[in-house]
Amino acid sequence: QMQLVESGGGSVQPGGSLKLSCAASGGTFSSYVMGWFRQAPGKERELVASINWSGSSSYYEDSSKGRFTISRDNRKNTVYLVMNNLKREDTAVYYCAAKLSRVLTRLRSGNECDYWGQGTQVTVSS
């Protein structure tokens, strides 16, 4: 049973930056594809970015491409999301998720994930 704990959320002005972290425990972290999802009030949960087990392949939705960077450190059992040039529409609860696979290069849906974190709030406002 893997546990995921996100941190690093907060309030930032438009154009600002944040770095989210997700620490994993209770599983073999390097056997999992990891992803970041977000859910804004009144909206469906959406994929932001994902990274394969080794970190050699990452995927970004159009909304995050060019502004966000996902990375992982398998020695520290942690996945990161660096968010630059934040916009008001990035305001959401951000969730870390994991799927057991060393074959998949990306996540496509939250429905395929095996484990979830509790979420961390990101608010972009002036």
N, CA and C atoms as a LAMMPS dump frame, in Angstrom:
ITEM: TIMESTEP
0
ITEM: NUMBER OF ATOMS
378
ITEM: BOX BOUNDS ff ff ff
-5.0000000000000000e+02 5.0000000000000000e+02
-5.0000000000000000e+02 5.0000000000000000e+02
-5.0000000000000000e+02 5.0000000000000000e+02
ITEM: ATOMS id mol type element x y z
1 1 1 N 0.84 -1.175 0
2 1 2 C 0 0 0
3 1 3 C 0.888 1.242 0
4 2 1 N 0.795 2.013 -1.047
5 2 2 C 1.632 3.195 -1.156
6 2 3 C 0.912 4.405 -0.579
7 3 1 N 1.645 5.227 0.14
8 3 2 C 1.109 6.498 0.632
9 3 3 C 1.814 7.635 -0.107
10 4 1 N 1.021 8.634 -0.465
11 4 2 C 1.545 9.801 -1.179
12 4 3 C 1.176 11.059 -0.399
13 5 1 N 2.148 11.911 -0.167
14 5 2 C 1.917 13.14 0.584
15 5 3 C 2.462 14.321 -0.211
16 6 1 N 1.556 15.199 -0.614
17 6 2 C 1.944 16.387 -1.364
18 6 3 C 2.292 17.539 -0.431
19 7 1 N 3.128 18.42 -0.918
20 7 2 C 3.46 19.644 -0.191
21 7 3 C 3.879 20.698 -1.205
22 8 1 N 3.937 21.952 -0.74
23 8 2 C 4.434 23.02 -1.585
24 8 3 C 3.382 23.932 -2.171
25 9 1 N 2.115 23.629 -1.935
26 9 2 C 1.074 24.505 -2.437
27 9 3 C 1.05 25.823 -1.679
28 10 1 N 0.243 26.756 -2.172
29 10 2 C 0.12 28.041 -1.511
30 10 3 C -0.51 29.061 -2.431
31 11 1 N -0.39 30.31 -2.021
32 11 2 C -0.938 31.414 -2.793
33 11 3 C 0.191 32.173 -3.475
34 12 1 N -0.042 32.536 -4.72
35 12 2 C 0.978 33.233 -5.498
36 12 3 C 0.294 34.171 -6.464
37 13 1 N 0.988 35.232 -6.815
38 13 2 C 0.448 36.171 -7.78
39 13 3 C 0.61 35.641 -9.2
40 14 1 N -0.219 36.108 -10.114
41 14 2 C -0.049 35.713 -11.525
42 14 3 C 1.372 36.01 -11.99
43 15 1 N 1.926 35.046 -12.716
44 15 2 C 3.309 35.167 -13.162
45 15 3 C 4.312 34.561 -12.211
46 16 1 N 3.856 34.204 -11.028
47 16 2 C 4.746 33.623 -10.03
48 16 3 C 5.005 32.15 -10.252
49 17 1 N 5.757 31.565 -9.321
50 17 2 C 6.163 30.164 -9.43
51 17 3 C 5.934 29.425 -8.13
52 18 1 N 5.728 28.128 -8.243
53 18 2 C 5.639 27.238 -7.096
54 18 3 C 6.277 25.911 -7.466
55 19 1 N 6.778 25.217 -6.439
56 19 2 C 7.286 23.872 -6.645
57 19 3 C 6.536 22.928 -5.722
58 20 1 N 5.821 21.993 -6.321
59 20 2 C 5.111 20.975 -5.555
60 20 3 C 5.981 19.738 -5.425
61 21 1 N 5.861 19.087 -4.275
62 21 2 C 6.562 17.831 -4.038
63 21 3 C 5.559 16.777 -3.609
64 22 1 N 5.857 15.548 -3.936
65 22 2 C 5.02 14.421 -3.532
66 22 3 C 5.948 13.316 -3.048
67 23 1 N 5.908 13.064 -1.76
68 23 2 C 6.748 12.034 -1.155
69 23 3 C 5.977 10.734 -1.042
70 24 1 N 6.582 9.672 -1.532
71 24 2 C 5.938 8.358 -1.524
72 24 3 C 6.572 7.443 -0.484
73 25 1 N 5.751 6.589 0.086
74 25 2 C 6.25 5.586 1.023
75 25 3 C 5.383 4.341 0.923
76 26 1 N 5.927 3.223 1.36
77 26 2 C 5.149 1.986 1.402
78 26 3 C 5.122 1.206 0.109
79 27 1 N 5.946 1.575 -0.838
80 27 2 C 5.976 0.842 -2.092
81 27 3 C 7.309 1.034 -2.776
82 28 1 N 7.508 0.309 -3.866
83 28 2 C 8.734 0.467 -4.649
84 28 3 C 8.514 1.6 -5.634
85 29 1 N 8.908 2.781 -5.236
86 29 2 C 8.592 3.996 -5.98
87 29 3 C 9.004 3.901 -7.442
88 30 1 N 10.147 3.296 -7.701
89 30 2 C 10.663 3.24 -9.072
90 30 3 C 9.88 2.283 -9.967
91 31 1 N 8.873 1.624 -9.429
92 31 2 C 8.019 0.752 -10.237
93 31 3 C 6.74 1.444 -10.695
94 32 1 N 6.629 2.729 -10.379
95 32 2 C 5.386 3.448 -10.628
96 32 3 C 5.558 4.568 -11.64
97 33 1 N 4.563 4.687 -12.515
98 33 2 C 4.377 5.913 -13.283
99 33 3 C 3.722 6.909 -12.333
100 34 1 N 4.213 8.135 -12.349
101 34 2 C 3.683 9.154 -11.443
102 34 3 C 3.061 10.286 -12.238
103 35 1 N 2.051 10.893 -11.64
104 35 2 C 1.401 11.999 -12.331
105 35 3 C 0.893 13.048 -11.374
106 36 1 N 0.681 14.224 -11.909
107 36 2 C 0.024 15.311 -11.194
108 36 3 C -1.302 15.605 -11.905
109 37 1 N -2.346 15.669 -11.094
110 37 2 C -3.673 16.034 -11.568
111 37 3 C -4.105 17.284 -10.816
112 38 1 N -5.136 17.93 -11.311
113 38 2 C -5.694 19.061 -10.581
114 38 3 C -7.2 19.103 -10.762
115 39 1 N -7.846 19.699 -9.782
116 39 2 C -9.292 19.868 -9.852
117 39 3 C -9.659 21.239 -9.325
118 40 1 N -10.242 22.043 -10.184
119 40 2 C -10.714 23.368 -9.807
120 40 3 C -12.169 23.268 -9.379
121 41 1 N -12.643 24.211 -8.582
122 41 2 C -14.042 24.179 -8.142
123 41 3 C -15.009 24.128 -9.318
124 42 1 N -15.92 23.181 -9.264
125 42 2 C -16.922 23.062 -10.301
126 42 3 C -16.446 22.426 -11.591
127 43 1 N -15.205 21.965 -11.597
128 43 2 C -14.654 21.357 -12.803
129 43 3 C -14.23 19.919 -12.522
130 44 1 N -14.073 19.16 -13.585
131 44 2 C -13.613 17.792 -13.458
132 44 3 C -12.108 17.761 -13.227
133 45 1 N -11.674 16.699 -12.599
134 45 2 C -10.242 16.489 -12.403
135 45 3 C -9.565 16.317 -13.761
136 46 1 N -8.397 16.902 -13.905
137 46 2 C -7.685 16.8 -15.173
138 46 3 C -6.206 16.497 -14.939
139 47 1 N -5.659 15.771 -15.893
140 47 2 C -4.228 15.473 -15.854
141 47 3 C -3.437 16.742 -16.166
142 48 1 N -2.36 16.941 -15.425
143 48 2 C -1.461 18.065 -15.675
144 48 3 C -0.194 17.563 -16.368
145 49 1 N 0.423 16.552 -15.77
146 49 2 C 1.668 16.01 -16.313
147 49 3 C 1.901 14.63 -15.718
148 50 1 N 2.701 13.818 -16.415
149 50 2 C 3.069 12.519 -15.869
150 50 3 C 4.495 12.183 -16.283
151 51 1 N 5.082 11.219 -15.561
152 51 2 C 6.473 10.855 -15.812
153 51 3 C 6.618 9.351 -15.614
154 52 1 N 7.398 8.724 -16.485
155 52 2 C 7.517 7.266 -16.398
156 52 3 C 8.431 6.865 -15.233
157 53 1 N 8.574 5.575 -15.035
158 53 2 C 9.226 5.079 -13.831
159 53 3 C 10.671 5.559 -13.684
160 54 1 N 11.363 5.722 -14.781
161 54 2 C 12.772 6.085 -14.718
162 54 3 C 13 7.588 -14.823
163 55 1 N 11.977 8.315 -15.238
164 55 2 C 12.145 9.749 -15.464
165 55 3 C 12.597 10.083 -16.87
166 56 1 N 12.707 9.082 -17.722
167 56 2 C 13.208 9.306 -19.081
168 56 3 C 12.136 9.83 -20.028
169 57 1 N 10.871 9.726 -19.617
170 57 2 C 9.776 10.168 -20.482
171 57 3 C 8.75 10.926 -19.665
172 58 1 N 8.426 12.126 -20.11
173 58 2 C 7.412 12.926 -19.426
174 58 3 C 6.374 13.403 -20.43
175 59 1 N 5.224 13.68 -19.909
176 59 2 C 4.098 14.102 -20.737
177 59 3 C 3.431 15.308 -20.091
178 60 1 N 2.988 16.244 -20.922
179 60 2 C 2.299 17.435 -20.422
180 60 3 C 1.029 17.678 -21.215
181 61 1 N -0.036 18.028 -20.495
182 61 2 C -1.219 18.516 -21.163
183 61 3 C -0.915 19.903 -21.739
184 62 1 N -1.698 20.303 -22.726
185 62 2 C -1.455 21.588 -23.386
186 62 3 C -1.469 22.749 -22.395
187 63 1 N -2.311 22.648 -21.372
188 63 2 C -2.447 23.738 -20.406
189 63 3 C -1.177 23.968 -19.596
190 64 1 N -0.337 22.941 -19.481
191 64 2 C 0.872 23.059 -18.669
192 64 3 C 2.158 23.057 -19.496
193 65 1 N 2.043 22.712 -20.74
194 65 2 C 3.229 22.593 -21.597
195 65 3 C 3.959 23.931 -21.707
196 66 1 N 5.258 23.894 -21.49
197 66 2 C 6.073 25.104 -21.592
198 66 3 C 6.159 25.916 -20.316
199 67 1 N 5.288 25.63 -19.352
200 67 2 C 5.3 26.372 -18.087
201 67 3 C 5.624 25.479 -16.897
202 68 1 N 5.196 24.225 -16.971
203 68 2 C 5.39 23.289 -15.865
204 68 3 C 6.45 22.251 -16.227
205 69 1 N 7.149 21.769 -15.206
206 69 2 C 8.135 20.709 -15.4
207 69 3 C 7.947 19.648 -14.33
208 70 1 N 7.763 18.411 -14.768
209 70 2 C 7.66 17.293 -13.844
210 70 3 C 9 16.569 -13.813
211 71 1 N 9.378 16.123 -12.628
212 71 2 C 10.611 15.365 -12.476
213 71 3 C 10.46 14.427 -11.287
214 72 1 N 11.398 13.51 -11.16
215 72 2 C 11.346 12.581 -10.035
216 72 3 C 12.757 12.246 -9.593
217 73 1 N 12.859 11.884 -8.313
218 73 2 C 14.11 11.423 -7.743
219 73 3 C 13.82 10.092 -7.076
220 74 1 N 14.184 9.014 -7.749
221 74 2 C 13.864 7.682 -7.229
222 74 3 C 14.664 7.338 -5.97
223 75 1 N 15.766 8.059 -5.719
224 75 2 C 16.514 7.816 -4.477
225 75 3 C 15.778 8.412 -3.292
226 76 1 N 15.02 9.476 -3.556
227 76 2 C 14.281 10.149 -2.491
228 76 3 C 12.803 9.802 -2.494
229 77 1 N 12.382 8.921 -3.426
230 77 2 C 10.976 8.533 -3.517
231 77 3 C 10.055 9.744 -3.637
232 78 1 N 10.445 10.671 -4.457
233 78 2 C 9.717 11.929 -4.569
234 78 3 C 9.541 12.336 -6.03
235 79 1 N 8.361 12.867 -6.324
236 79 2 C 8.091 13.45 -7.638
237 79 3 C 7.794 14.929 -7.435
238 80 1 N 8.221 15.74 -8.384
239 80 2 C 8.099 17.184 -8.269
240 80 3 C 7.311 17.765 -9.44
241 81 1 N 6.74 18.929 -9.196
242 81 2 C 6.126 19.695 -10.271
243 81 3 C 6.51 21.155 -10.064
244 82 1 N 7.35 21.659 -10.947
245 82 2 C 7.717 23.066 -10.911
246 82 3 C 6.776 23.816 -11.848
247 83 1 N 6.133 24.812 -11.293
248 83 2 C 5.139 25.574 -12.054
249 83 3 C 5.601 27.013 -12.166
250 84 1 N 5.839 27.452 -13.382
251 84 2 C 6.255 28.817 -13.649
252 84 3 C 5.174 29.581 -14.396
253 85 1 N 5.28 30.904 -14.354
254 85 2 C 4.329 31.763 -15.069
255 85 3 C 2.885 31.351 -14.772
256 86 1 N 2.582 31.232 -13.5
257 86 2 C 1.258 30.758 -13.102
258 86 3 C 0.178 31.743 -13.492
259 87 1 N -0.959 31.189 -13.854
260 87 2 C -2.107 31.97 -14.285
261 87 3 C -3.273 31.712 -13.336
262 88 1 N -4.238 32.629 -13.33
263 88 2 C -5.39 32.462 -12.446
264 88 3 C -6.085 31.125 -12.692
265 89 1 N -6.104 30.714 -13.939
266 89 2 C -6.789 29.456 -14.275
267 89 3 C -6.044 28.212 -13.792
268 90 1 N -4.856 28.393 -13.236
269 90 2 C -4.135 27.269 -12.63
270 90 3 C -4.6 27.008 -11.2
271 91 1 N -5.444 27.879 -10.68
272 91 2 C -5.954 27.695 -9.321
273 91 3 C -6.738 26.398 -9.226
274 92 1 N -6.332 25.535 -8.292
275 92 2 C -6.952 24.221 -8.144
276 92 3 C -6.309 23.49 -6.974
277 93 1 N -6.917 22.382 -6.615
278 93 2 C -6.249 21.436 -5.729
279 93 3 C -5.439 20.492 -6.618
280 94 1 N -4.179 20.364 -6.314
281 94 2 C -3.277 19.52 -7.092
282 94 3 C -3.043 18.207 -6.361
283 95 1 N -3.202 17.128 -7.102
284 95 2 C -3.064 15.792 -6.546
285 95 3 C -1.93 15.036 -7.227
286 96 1 N -1.214 14.305 -6.421
287 96 2 C -0.211 13.379 -6.907
288 96 3 C -0.859 11.998 -7.019
289 97 1 N -0.509 11.259 -8.067
290 97 2 C -1.089 9.931 -8.253
291 97 3 C -0.036 8.972 -8.787
292 98 1 N -0.269 7.69 -8.546
293 98 2 C 0.699 6.669 -8.943
294 98 3 C 0.006 5.475 -9.569
295 99 1 N 0.644 4.941 -10.595
296 99 2 C 0.159 3.696 -11.205
297 99 3 C 1.33 2.733 -11.327
298 100 1 N 1.118 1.522 -10.866
299 100 2 C 2.155 0.5 -10.915
300 100 3 C 2.381 0.073 -12.358
301 101 1 N 3.507 0.457 -12.912
302 101 2 C 3.84 0.073 -14.281
303 101 3 C 5.25 0.518 -14.619
304 102 1 N 6.004 -0.385 -15.22
305 102 2 C 7.3 -0.019 -15.798
306 102 3 C 7.224 -0.087 -17.316
307 103 1 N 5.98 -0.191 -17.825
308 103 2 C 5.776 -0.258 -19.271
309 103 3 C 5.206 1.051 -19.797
310 104 1 N 4.226 1.583 -19.092
311 104 2 C 3.585 2.816 -19.54
312 104 3 C 4.575 3.984 -19.536
313 105 1 N 4.464 4.829 -20.548
314 105 2 C 5.312 6.025 -20.591
315 105 3 C 4.565 7.245 -20.084
316 106 1 N 3.246 7.14 -19.934
317 106 2 C 2.468 8.276 -19.468
318 106 3 C 1.144 7.8 -18.88
319 107 1 N 0.519 8.673 -18.122
320 107 2 C -0.836 8.448 -17.652
321 107 3 C -1.795 9.139 -18.616
322 108 1 N -3.003 8.596 -18.703
323 108 2 C -4.029 9.203 -19.564
324 108 3 C -5.248 9.627 -18.789
325 109 1 N -5.493 8.983 -17.677
326 109 2 C -6.704 9.26 -16.914
327 109 3 C -6.475 8.932 -15.443
328 110 1 N -7.184 9.666 -14.594
329 110 2 C -7.102 9.355 -13.176
330 110 3 C -7.669 7.987 -12.854
331 111 1 N -8.549 7.484 -13.713
332 111 2 C -9.182 6.188 -13.451
333 111 3 C -8.176 5.041 -13.459
334 112 1 N -7.031 5.233 -14.101
335 112 2 C -6.049 4.154 -14.167
336 112 3 C -5.07 4.185 -12.99
337 113 1 N -5.171 5.19 -12.138
338 113 2 C -4.199 5.32 -11.053
339 113 3 C -4.561 4.429 -9.869
340 114 1 N -3.523 3.938 -9.213
341 114 2 C -3.709 3.024 -8.099
342 114 3 C -3.747 3.745 -6.754
343 115 1 N -2.99 4.822 -6.643
344 115 2 C -2.895 5.534 -5.373
345 115 3 C -2.951 7.041 -5.602
346 116 1 N -3.465 7.736 -4.583
347 116 2 C -3.624 9.182 -4.647
348 116 3 C -3.145 9.82 -3.353
349 117 1 N -2.652 11.042 -3.493
350 117 2 C -2.37 11.843 -2.323
351 117 3 C -3.61 12.602 -1.898
352 118 1 N -3.473 13.368 -0.824
353 118 2 C -4.613 14.086 -0.267
354 118 3 C -4.843 15.431 -0.951
355 119 1 N -3.864 15.885 -1.718
356 119 2 C -4.011 17.133 -2.452
357 119 3 C -3.402 18.317 -1.739
358 120 1 N -2.995 19.303 -2.53
359 120 2 C -2.472 20.554 -1.984
360 120 3 C -3.053 21.706 -2.804
361 121 1 N -3.497 22.742 -2.109
362 121 2 C -4.177 23.857 -2.766
363 121 3 C -3.165 24.811 -3.397
364 122 1 N -3.429 25.179 -4.627
365 122 2 C -2.671 26.218 -5.316
366 122 3 C -3.651 27.313 -5.702
367 123 1 N -3.375 28.527 -5.245
368 123 2 C -4.238 29.662 -5.536
369 123 3 C -3.408 30.745 -6.215
370 124 1 N -3.845 31.149 -7.393
371 124 2 C -3.157 32.192 -8.148
372 124 3 C -4.079 33.401 -8.199
373 125 1 N -3.664 34.448 -7.515
374 125 2 C -4.526 35.614 -7.391
375 125 3 C -3.694 36.843 -7.082
376 126 1 N -4.16 37.971 -7.581
377 126 2 C -3.475 39.217 -7.271
378 126 3 C -4.146 39.897 -6.076
